[in-house]
Amino acid sequence: MTDKKALLLVNPNSRSGNASISLIRNELDRAKLLYVELPPGNAEAPSQSILRYARDVDCVIVGGGDGSLNAAAQGLLDTGLPLGVLPLGTANDFARTLGLPQDIAGAIDVIAKGNSIQVDLGDANGYPFFNVASIGFSADLAMSLTEKAKKRWGKLGYGIVAAKLLASSRLFSAKLEHDGRTEILRTLQLAVGNGRHYGGGMTIQADATATDGLLDFYSLEVDHWWRLLALLPSLRAGTHGKWDDVRAFSTKDLSIKTRRPRAVNLDGELKTRTPVRFMIREKAVKVFVP
């Protein structure tokens, strides 16, 4: 991919964003990748920057976690520019779904070689997401886990805050409509996945990919929070759908309603609320992969 120019977007608030910028520049130079950076103090949203630079660059490199990718999603959709991922976040779940190297040098080598695939995106009320959407416990976790805690504690931060939240979590009611069916349930968490991994170590569905044209749904319908301890190995492996208190299926289109509006977490960012309609955008974005 030599002689092509990239728009470099590094999230300074990601876990290792600011600390890595010098290394990123050095590695881009080593790989002979041309790039343009935003001016200091730029405050526009990543998708806006992508639109503004679209005619001047050949691809976009995003350095950050899943939330950083989410912030660039609409701009990538609108311009059709290919995406290079530098995993600088706390969990980097979408990067792991694609099998990307977790080190900067390795990730830049992938971009330099130029091999790419078309990946799907999820859509929630018109908001695109790369990896996973959730309602309930995970959305509450996203509201409670500050950027400061993520930077300081990393994945451990998820566990510390999650343990506190679990002790006070309550089931809520939801109505699902999908594939000509209507289901009423009480649940601790609903999740709709486009990728395979989420939450810094959990698996949405064991054989899910970001290219299969499907959304993978699950609902944790546990009576007591301590039941999750028994479920944890299956949640990590993505085999939780075999449990009686977990509802799981795959679909292309799903609507969820709740008694009162509830926050919907998209790739770690709270973007919309219920009622929410989820759809799949097949082969929506080109991404550089090994």
Sequence and secondary structure as in RCSB ss.txt:
>XXXX:A:sequence
MTDKKALLLVNPNSRSGNASISLIRNELDRAKLLYVELPPGNAEAPSQSILRYARDVDCVIVGGGDGSLNAAAQG
LLDTGLPLGVLPLGTANDFARTLGLPQDIAGAIDVIAKGNSIQVDLGDANGYPFFNVASIGFSADLAMSLTEKAK
KRWGKLGYGIVAAKLLASSRLFSAKLEHDGRTEILRTLQLAVGNGRHYGGGMTIQADATATDGLLDFYSLEVDHW
WRLLALLPSLRAGTHGKWDDVRAFSTKDLSIKTRRPRAVNLDGELKTRTPVRFMIREKAVKVFVP
>XXXX:A:secstr
 TT EEEEEE TTSTTHHHHHHHHHHHHHHTT EEEE  TT  S HHHHHHHHTTT SEEEEEE HHHHHHHHHH
HHHH   EEEEE SSS HHHHHTT  SSHHHHHHHHHHT EEEEEEEEETTEEESSEEEEEHHHHHHHHS HHHH
HHHTHHHHHHHHHHHHHH   EEEEEEETTEEEEEEESEEEEESSSEETTTEES TT  TTSS EEEEEE  SST
THHHHHHHHHHHT GGGSTTEEEEEESEEEEEESS  EEEETTEEEEESSEEEEEEEEEEEEE  
